[in-house]
């Protein structure tokens, strides 16, 4: 009489013996698109939710914040858990959670239920974002890693660009619930593709034997949640509660580092962060994301207040950035494969520095074309940087650490976006010297834009110096494998 199979054995039996590279990459691409779409598609629904639930904007904004905070809090832990239990297995679970949570959001009878559903959706998205980059090395040859990273970057940009227009069309035709129901079919398609095409999980005995760092995971989650809330609560008004959260973040970092130094199997090996290439890649990713967020936060105010564009034209101009990233992601991947990740990282940062400097100078003299042209340079450089940096970081990561490193890479980007929304918004307000940006004179708004992107150019120059230093050190140590 045969013994019943365990869950692990069942999953191993149903996993494909040999993966389908195209199907596998399609499932990863769709996962990345859905996670990005989940961030941008809900923003446009906030006015409708205020009316539907008779709630304040401060309450309704948690529909967006819950998703963002949960992703930021859990993304590193999700990567580490994937290293331990199997990335394919966990990605399937993440897609299933994302689909179920999207359905829950669409059926939510009250605002608290909707916010809870968005938090659950964020859990699935954290898994999806952490593991898509980690699984590239298992699905495509190493020589095509840059192209695959470029494709994932393209899908992320498409999700960001598609969200507002798709959400607006769905709300107008079917109501706000359609904004969440729309995620369910593609999530199920991604789940089917992943189950059929992704390679079976490798048995990483050392990752399983090491165990899960419960204390470190909890401390990191609480620390990241405190930082994310400090940067997002208050809609740009930095009050005592924000300061208290930042203080809690500082203490959390200290406790986390102490816990990791003592843990037998740390969530993040501190020695890993001392690797110059990795630390430089994470630092530059955060700086670059901070600048990119400025184009999304500051740009609309300038276009509407200083150039006098109506909301439809503002949306059209702002969408140029994500569209450029979407169009240049795949070609950028091929360039990275051909010329090398380190060289293209520096080239992308150089383009961003030039574009930021031009954006601080040109719009005042050339109007909309003077805004769009530098924006194209910035976002084109960003697409090249992101593809090259992701490729360089993930190229030689050991198999049993790919999930956690991918989580760290996504975390650096998320922290940059969160920081950019708060910090660059504050720089814009200071540069305009206006107490109320929404009512500021066109000249004041133009001054704010000039100061903001001058600061952005400085940040990119700092990132460029870090990247050049890391590249120089890597050459002295010899070529990477």
Secondary structure, DSSP 4 states (H G I P E B T S, - for coil): -PPPPPHHHHHHHHSBSS--HHHHHHHHHHHHHHHHHHHHTTGGGHHHHHHHHT--HHHHTHHHHHHHHHHHHHHHHHHHHHHHH-HHHHHHHHHHHHHHHHHHHHH-SSHHHHHHHHHHHHHHHHHHHHHHHHTHHHHS-GGGHHHHHHHHHHHHHHHHHHHHHHHHHHHHHH-TTHHHHHHHHHHHHHHHHHHHHSBPPP--HHHHHH---HHHHHHHHHHHHHHHHHHHTTTT---HHHHHHHHHHHHHHHHHHHHHHH-TT-SS-HHHHT-HHHHHHHHHHHHHHHHHHHHHHTHHHIIIIIS---HHHHHHHHHHHHHHHHHHHHHHHHHHHHH-HHHHHHHHHHHHHHHHHHHTTSHHHHHHHHHHHHHHHHHHHHHHHHHHHHHHHHTT--GGGHHHHHHHHHHHHHHHHHHHHHHHHHHHHHHHT-S-GGG--HHHHHHHHHHHHHHHHHHHHHHHHHHHHHHHHHHHH----
